[in-house]
Amino acid sequence: MTPEQALAAKGLAVLPQPNPAELSSALPVKSEVTYPDGLTVREVDVLRLVAQGLTDWHIAEQLIISPCTVNTHPTSI
């Protein structure tokens, strides 16, 4: 939160409202990352860790998912 936003939240200042044209041009453009054969980001994450020789348990711990889920990704690929 900026100082101006903090003051506005307390009712001490009024923030100017941007016009819609400014908003649309200020929004960041989301770049779409694509992987071969339509792999998802998570599948690529799992595959990279598998390629490093990590076990399902270690991958699950690192990605904060269950070992069963880790095993499902390479199986579905």
N, CA, C and O atoms as CSV, one atom per row, in Angstrom:
chain,resi,resn,atom,element,x,y,z
A,1,MET,N,N,0.848,-1.168,0.000
A,1,MET,CA,C,0.000,0.000,0.000
A,1,MET,C,C,0.897,1.235,0.000
A,1,MET,O,O,1.845,1.341,0.778
A,2,THR,N,N,0.577,2.139,-0.872
A,2,THR,CA,C,1.344,3.381,-0.927
A,2,THR,C,C,0.901,4.301,0.202
A,2,THR,O,O,-0.170,4.103,0.778
A,3,PRO,N,N,1.718,5.310,0.526
A,3,PRO,CA,C,1.296,6.260,1.561
A,3,PRO,C,C,-0.041,6.934,1.223
A,3,PRO,O,O,-0.874,7.153,2.103
A,4,GLU,N,N,-0.231,7.257,-0.051
A,4,GLU,CA,C,-1.480,7.888,-0.461
A,4,GLU,C,C,-2.662,6.961,-0.223
A,4,GLU,O,O,-3.721,7.407,0.218
A,5,GLN,N,N,-2.489,5.660,-0.514
A,5,GLN,CA,C,-3.561,4.692,-0.296
A,5,GLN,C,C,-3.853,4.532,1.192
A,5,GLN,O,O,-5.012,4.387,1.582
A,6,ALA,N,N,-2.813,4.559,2.027
A,6,ALA,CA,C,-3.007,4.449,3.469
A,6,ALA,C,C,-3.793,5.644,3.994
A,6,ALA,O,O,-4.695,5.492,4.818
A,7,LEU,N,N,-3.445,6.825,3.514
A,7,LEU,CA,C,-4.176,8.014,3.932
A,7,LEU,C,C,-5.622,7.969,3.450
A,7,LEU,O,O,-6.536,8.362,4.175
A,8,ALA,N,N,-5.823,7.496,2.238
A,8,ALA,CA,C,-7.181,7.405,1.701
A,8,ALA,C,C,-8.005,6.400,2.500
A,8,ALA,O,O,-9.193,6.623,2.730
A,9,ALA,N,N,-7.386,5.288,2.929
A,9,ALA,CA,C,-8.088,4.272,3.710
A,9,ALA,C,C,-8.529,4.842,5.056
A,9,ALA,O,O,-9.561,4.437,5.590
A,10,LYS,N,N,-7.771,5.763,5.601
A,10,LYS,CA,C,-8.124,6.406,6.871
A,10,LYS,C,C,-9.073,7.579,6.656
A,10,LYS,O,O,-9.519,8.198,7.622
A,11,GLY,N,N,-9.383,7.888,5.406
A,11,GLY,CA,C,-10.289,8.984,5.110
A,11,GLY,C,C,-9.623,10.343,5.141
A,11,GLY,O,O,-10.308,11.364,5.196
A,12,LEU,N,N,-8.307,10.375,5.106
A,12,LEU,CA,C,-7.579,11.629,5.190
A,12,LEU,C,C,-7.227,12.214,3.831
A,12,LEU,O,O,-6.802,13.366,3.745
A,13,ALA,N,N,-7.396,11.448,2.785
A,13,ALA,CA,C,-7.069,11.937,1.451
A,13,ALA,C,C,-7.965,11.235,0.441
A,13,ALA,O,O,-8.477,10.146,0.697
A,14,VAL,N,N,-8.140,11.854,-0.671
A,14,VAL,CA,C,-8.942,11.261,-1.738
A,14,VAL,C,C,-8.005,10.998,-2.905
A,14,VAL,O,O,-7.293,11.888,-3.369
A,15,LEU,N,N,-8.023,9.759,-3.365
A,15,LEU,CA,C,-7.186,9.401,-4.508
A,15,LEU,C,C,-7.899,9.753,-5.803
A,15,LEU,O,O,-9.106,9.541,-5.920
A,16,PRO,N,N,-7.180,10.280,-6.764
A,16,PRO,CA,C,-7.802,10.539,-8.061
A,16,PRO,C,C,-8.115,9.210,-8.738
A,16,PRO,O,O,-7.333,8.262,-8.664
A,17,GLN,N,N,-9.262,9.154,-9.395
A,17,GLN,CA,C,-9.673,7.938,-10.100
A,17,GLN,C,C,-9.111,7.966,-11.511
A,17,GLN,O,O,-9.365,8.911,-12.257
A,18,PRO,N,N,-8.338,6.929,-11.895
A,18,PRO,CA,C,-7.809,6.905,-13.259
A,18,PRO,C,C,-8.943,6.637,-14.242
A,18,PRO,O,O,-9.918,5.961,-13.916
A,19,ASN,N,N,-8.799,7.178,-15.448
A,19,ASN,CA,C,-9.829,6.901,-16.447
A,19,ASN,C,C,-9.586,5.503,-17.025
A,19,ASN,O,O,-8.465,4.998,-16.960
A,20,PRO,N,N,-10.613,4.878,-17.584
A,20,PRO,CA,C,-10.484,3.507,-18.094
A,20,PRO,C,C,-9.387,3.335,-19.137
A,20,PRO,O,O,-8.780,2.267,-19.216
A,21,ALA,N,N,-9.122,4.358,-19.934
A,21,ALA,CA,C,-8.064,4.255,-20.949
A,21,ALA,C,C,-6.701,4.103,-20.290
A,21,ALA,O,O,-5.855,3.351,-20.774
A,22,GLU,N,N,-6.482,4.822,-19.174
A,22,GLU,CA,C,-5.217,4.705,-18.455
A,22,GLU,C,C,-5.081,3.318,-17.833
A,22,GLU,O,O,-3.997,2.735,-17.823
A,23,LEU,N,N,-6.196,2.796,-17.311
A,23,LEU,CA,C,-6.163,1.474,-16.680
A,23,LEU,C,C,-5.777,0.388,-17.660
A,23,LEU,O,O,-4.911,-0.437,-17.366
A,24,SER,N,N,-6.409,0.377,-18.825
A,24,SER,CA,C,-6.137,-0.697,-19.779
A,24,SER,C,C,-4.706,-0.642,-20.286
A,24,SER,O,O,-4.108,-1.685,-20.550
A,25,SER,N,N,-4.145,0.553,-20.428
A,25,SER,CA,C,-2.772,0.646,-20.905
A,25,SER,C,C,-1.765,0.373,-19.794
A,25,SER,O,O,-0.608,0.058,-20.072
A,26,ALA,N,N,-2.196,0.491,-18.532
A,26,ALA,CA,C,-1.286,0.284,-17.410
A,26,ALA,C,C,-1.224,-1.173,-16.967
A,26,ALA,O,O,-0.296,-1.563,-16.259
A,27,LEU,N,N,-2.201,-1.983,-17.376
A,27,LEU,CA,C,-2.213,-3.383,-16.964
A,27,LEU,C,C,-1.059,-4.128,-17.623
A,27,LEU,O,O,-0.807,-3.962,-18.816
A,28,PRO,N,N,-0.352,-4.956,-16.838
A,28,PRO,CA,C,0.747,-5.715,-17.431
A,28,PRO,C,C,0.215,-6.773,-18.392
A,28,PRO,O,O,-0.840,-7.367,-18.170
A,29,VAL,N,N,0.955,-6.987,-19.438
A,29,VAL,CA,C,0.581,-7.995,-20.412
A,29,VAL,C,C,1.130,-9.334,-19.936
A,29,VAL,O,O,2.326,-9.479,-19.684
A,30,LYS,N,N,0.234,-10.305,-19.817
A,30,LYS,CA,C,0.634,-11.627,-19.348
A,30,LYS,C,C,1.188,-12.409,-20.529
A,30,LYS,O,O,0.484,-12.673,-21.503
A,31,SER,N,N,2.451,-12.772,-20.425
A,31,SER,CA,C,3.047,-13.556,-21.501
A,31,SER,C,C,2.740,-15.024,-21.270
A,31,SER,O,O,2.965,-15.559,-20.185
A,32,GLU,N,N,2.234,-15.652,-22.286
A,32,GLU,CA,C,1.891,-17.063,-22.202
A,32,GLU,C,C,3.128,-17.899,-22.519
A,32,GLU,O,O,3.687,-17.819,-23.613
A,33,VAL,N,N,3.537,-18.693,-21.550
A,33,VAL,CA,C,4.650,-19.606,-21.746
A,33,VAL,C,C,4.063,-20.924,-22.209
A,33,VAL,O,O,3.154,-21.465,-21.580
A,34,THR,N,N,4.579,-21.432,-23.299
A,34,THR,CA,C,4.093,-22.722,-23.781
A,34,THR,C,C,5.219,-23.731,-23.736
A,34,THR,O,O,6.383,-23.412,-23.976
A,35,TYR,N,N,4.844,-24.947,-23.426
A,35,TYR,CA,C,5.815,-26.029,-23.350
A,35,TYR,C,C,5.483,-27.071,-24.408
A,35,TYR,O,O,4.347,-27.136,-24.879
A,36,PRO,N,N,6.465,-27.886,-24.787
A,36,PRO,CA,C,6.234,-28.900,-25.814
A,36,PRO,C,C,5.093,-29.842,-25.434
A,36,PRO,O,O,4.886,-30.156,-24.262
A,37,ASP,N,N,4.377,-30.274,-26.433
A,37,ASP,CA,C,3.300,-31.263,-26.285
A,37,ASP,C,C,2.226,-30.838,-25.293
A,37,ASP,O,O,1.537,-31.685,-24.725
A,38,GLY,N,N,2.081,-29.544,-25.083
A,38,GLY,CA,C,1.022,-29.060,-24.206
A,38,GLY,C,C,1.227,-29.346,-22.734
A,38,GLY,O,O,0.257,-29.415,-21.980
A,39,LEU,N,N,2.475,-29.514,-22.308
A,39,LEU,CA,C,2.744,-29.767,-20.893
A,39,LEU,C,C,2.359,-28.558,-20.064
A,39,LEU,O,O,2.478,-27.417,-20.510
A,40,THR,N,N,1.893,-28.824,-18.844
A,40,THR,CA,C,1.564,-27.739,-17.935
A,40,THR,C,C,2.825,-27.289,-17.217
A,40,THR,O,O,3.851,-27.968,-17.245
A,41,VAL,N,N,2.730,-26.132,-16.574
A,41,VAL,CA,C,3.859,-25.604,-15.812
A,41,VAL,C,C,4.241,-26.590,-14.713
A,41,VAL,O,O,5.427,-26.836,-14.493
A,42,ARG,N,N,3.248,-27.162,-14.017
A,42,ARG,CA,C,3.524,-28.091,-12.927
A,42,ARG,C,C,4.180,-29.371,-13.445
A,42,ARG,O,O,5.085,-29.901,-12.801
A,43,GLU,N,N,3.736,-29.872,-14.597
A,43,GLU,CA,C,4.364,-31.065,-15.173
A,43,GLU,C,C,5.829,-30.798,-15.491
A,43,GLU,O,O,6.681,-31.656,-15.258
A,44,VAL,N,N,6.123,-29.628,-16.014
A,44,VAL,CA,C,7.509,-29.270,-16.318
A,44,VAL,C,C,8.318,-29.158,-15.028
A,44,VAL,O,O,9.467,-29.597,-14.978
A,45,ASP,N,N,7.722,-28.571,-13.979
A,45,ASP,CA,C,8.400,-28.482,-12.684
A,45,ASP,C,C,8.767,-29.876,-12.177
A,45,ASP,O,O,9.898,-30.117,-11.752
A,46,VAL,N,N,7.800,-30.787,-12.227
A,46,VAL,CA,C,8.035,-32.159,-11.749
A,46,VAL,C,C,9.095,-32.838,-12.607
A,46,VAL,O,O,10.002,-33.480,-12.076
A,47,LEU,N,N,8.993,-32.704,-13.922
A,47,LEU,CA,C,9.956,-33.361,-14.808
A,47,LEU,C,C,11.377,-32.856,-14.595
A,47,LEU,O,O,12.327,-33.636,-14.654
A,48,ARG,N,N,11.530,-31.569,-14.350
A,48,ARG,CA,C,12.869,-31.029,-14.088
A,48,ARG,C,C,13.473,-31.660,-12.835
A,48,ARG,O,O,14.657,-31.993,-12.808
A,49,LEU,N,N,12.652,-31.820,-11.806
A,49,LEU,CA,C,13.150,-32.397,-10.559
A,49,LEU,C,C,13.406,-33.895,-10.705
A,49,LEU,O,O,14.349,-34.422,-10.115
A,50,VAL,N,N,12.576,-34.581,-11.485
A,50,VAL,CA,C,12.811,-36.005,-11.763
A,50,VAL,C,C,14.133,-36.160,-12.506
A,50,VAL,O,O,14.918,-37.062,-12.214
A,51,ALA,N,N,14.370,-35.275,-13.466
A,51,ALA,CA,C,15.613,-35.330,-14.245
A,51,ALA,C,C,16.841,-35.100,-13.371
A,51,ALA,O,O,17.936,-35.557,-13.700
A,52,GLN,N,N,16.659,-34.387,-12.250
A,52,GLN,CA,C,17.767,-34.168,-11.322
A,52,GLN,C,C,17.977,-35.360,-10.396
A,52,GLN,O,O,18.904,-35.367,-9.586
A,53,GLY,N,N,17.113,-36.370,-10.517
A,53,GLY,CA,C,17.279,-37.583,-9.731
A,53,GLY,C,C,16.584,-37.564,-8.378
A,53,GLY,O,O,16.837,-38.434,-7.544
A,54,LEU,N,N,15.713,-36.587,-8.145
A,54,LEU,CA,C,15.015,-36.527,-6.868
A,54,LEU,C,C,13.921,-37.588,-6.799
A,54,LEU,O,O,13.335,-37.955,-7.817
A,55,THR,N,N,13.654,-38.071,-5.601
A,55,THR,CA,C,12.588,-39.054,-5.397
A,55,THR,C,C,11.241,-38.334,-5.367
A,55,THR,O,O,11.177,-37.114,-5.216
A,56,ASP,N,N,10.164,-39.117,-5.514
A,56,ASP,CA,C,8.823,-38.528,-5.444
A,56,ASP,C,C,8.633,-37.776,-4.132
A,56,ASP,O,O,8.045,-36.694,-4.107
A,57,TRP,N,N,9.133,-38.351,-3.049
A,57,TRP,CA,C,8.982,-37.731,-1.734
A,57,TRP,C,C,9.682,-36.381,-1.679
A,57,TRP,O,O,9.121,-35.413,-1.166
A,58,HIS,N,N,10.908,-36.306,-2.205
A,58,HIS,CA,C,11.649,-35.049,-2.200
A,58,HIS,C,C,11.001,-34.005,-3.118
A,58,HIS,O,O,10.954,-32.820,-2.788
A,59,ILE,N,N,10.510,-34.454,-4.261
A,59,ILE,CA,C,9.828,-33.538,-5.175
A,59,ILE,C,C,8.561,-33.002,-4.516
A,59,ILE,O,O,8.282,-31.804,-4.576
A,60,ALA,N,N,7.801,-33.889,-3.892
A,60,ALA,CA,C,6.567,-33.493,-3.214
A,60,ALA,C,C,6.862,-32.473,-2.128
A,60,ALA,O,O,6.134,-31.493,-1.972
A,61,GLU,N,N,7.913,-32.701,-1.391
A,61,GLU,CA,C,8.288,-31.771,-0.329
A,61,GLU,C,C,8.666,-30.404,-0.904
A,61,GLU,O,O,8.292,-29.370,-0.352
A,62,GLN,N,N,9.397,-30.403,-1.996
A,62,GLN,CA,C,9.854,-29.151,-2.590
A,62,GLN,C,C,8.704,-28.373,-3.231
A,62,GLN,O,O,8.661,-27.146,-3.140
A,63,LEU,N,N,7.770,-29.079,-3.881
A,63,LEU,CA,C,6.678,-28.400,-4.580
A,63,LEU,C,C,5.418,-28.274,-3.718
A,63,LEU,O,O,4.416,-27.707,-4.152
A,64,ILE,N,N,5.478,-28.804,-2.505
A,64,ILE,CA,C,4.366,-28.771,-1.560
A,64,ILE,C,C,3.122,-29.423,-2.165
A,64,ILE,O,O,2.038,-28.839,-2.185
A,65,ILE,N,N,3.310,-30.645,-2.654
A,65,ILE,CA,C,2.223,-31.478,-3.145
A,65,ILE,C,C,2.451,-32.881,-2.607
A,65,ILE,O,O,3.506,-33.156,-2.035
A,66,SER,N,N,1.487,-33.771,-2.778
A,66,SER,CA,C,1.644,-35.123,-2.249
A,66,SER,C,C,2.523,-35.971,-3.174
A,66,SER,O,O,2.584,-35.710,-4.376
A,67,PRO,N,N,3.198,-36.978,-2.627
A,67,PRO,CA,C,3.996,-37.872,-3.470
A,67,PRO,C,C,3.147,-38.569,-4.529
A,67,PRO,O,O,3.627,-38.848,-5.628
A,68,CYS,N,N,1.893,-38.849,-4.202
A,68,CYS,CA,C,0.985,-39.470,-5.173
A,68,CYS,C,C,0.764,-38.537,-6.366
A,68,CYS,O,O,0.733,-38.985,-7.512
A,69,THR,N,N,0.614,-37.263,-6.097
A,69,THR,CA,C,0.440,-36.278,-7.171
A,69,THR,C,C,1.698,-36.191,-8.019
A,69,THR,O,O,1.628,-36.077,-9.243
A,70,VAL,N,N,2.842,-36.246,-7.362
A,70,VAL,CA,C,4.119,-36.229,-8.096
A,70,VAL,C,C,4.159,-37.399,-9.059
A,70,VAL,O,O,4.541,-37.241,-10.219
A,71,ASN,N,N,3.771,-38.561,-8.590
A,71,ASN,CA,C,3.799,-39.773,-9.413
A,71,ASN,C,C,2.809,-39.673,-10.579
A,71,ASN,O,O,3.053,-40.240,-11.644
A,72,THR,N,N,1.716,-38.972,-10.390
A,72,THR,CA,C,0.691,-38.856,-11.426
A,72,THR,C,C,1.183,-38.053,-12.629
A,72,THR,O,O,0.813,-38.361,-13.762
A,73,HIS,N,N,1.999,-37.043,-12.407
A,73,HIS,CA,C,2.440,-36.183,-13.508
A,73,HIS,C,C,3.233,-36.952,-14.562
A,73,HIS,O,O,2.853,-36.905,-15.732
A,74,PRO,N,N,4.308,-37.654,-14.221
A,74,PRO,CA,C,5.027,-38.399,-15.260
A,74,PRO,C,C,4.166,-39.517,-15.873
A,74,PRO,O,O,4.303,-39.837,-17.054
A,75,THR,N,N,3.294,-40.095,-15.068
A,75,THR,CA,C,2.418,-41.149,-15.584
A,75,THR,C,C,1.478,-40.603,-16.644
A,75,THR,O,O,1.243,-41.256,-17.660
A,76,SER,N,N,0.937,-39.411,-16.418
A,76,SER,CA,C,0.004,-38.828,-17.391
A,76,SER,C,C,0.711,-38.342,-18.652
A,76,SER,O,O,0.106,-38.255,-19.720
A,77,ILE,N,N,1.982,-38.032,-18.517
A,77,ILE,CA,C,2.746,-37.557,-19.682
A,77,ILE,C,C,3.040,-38.719,-20.594
A,77,ILE,O,O,3.674,-38.542,-21.635
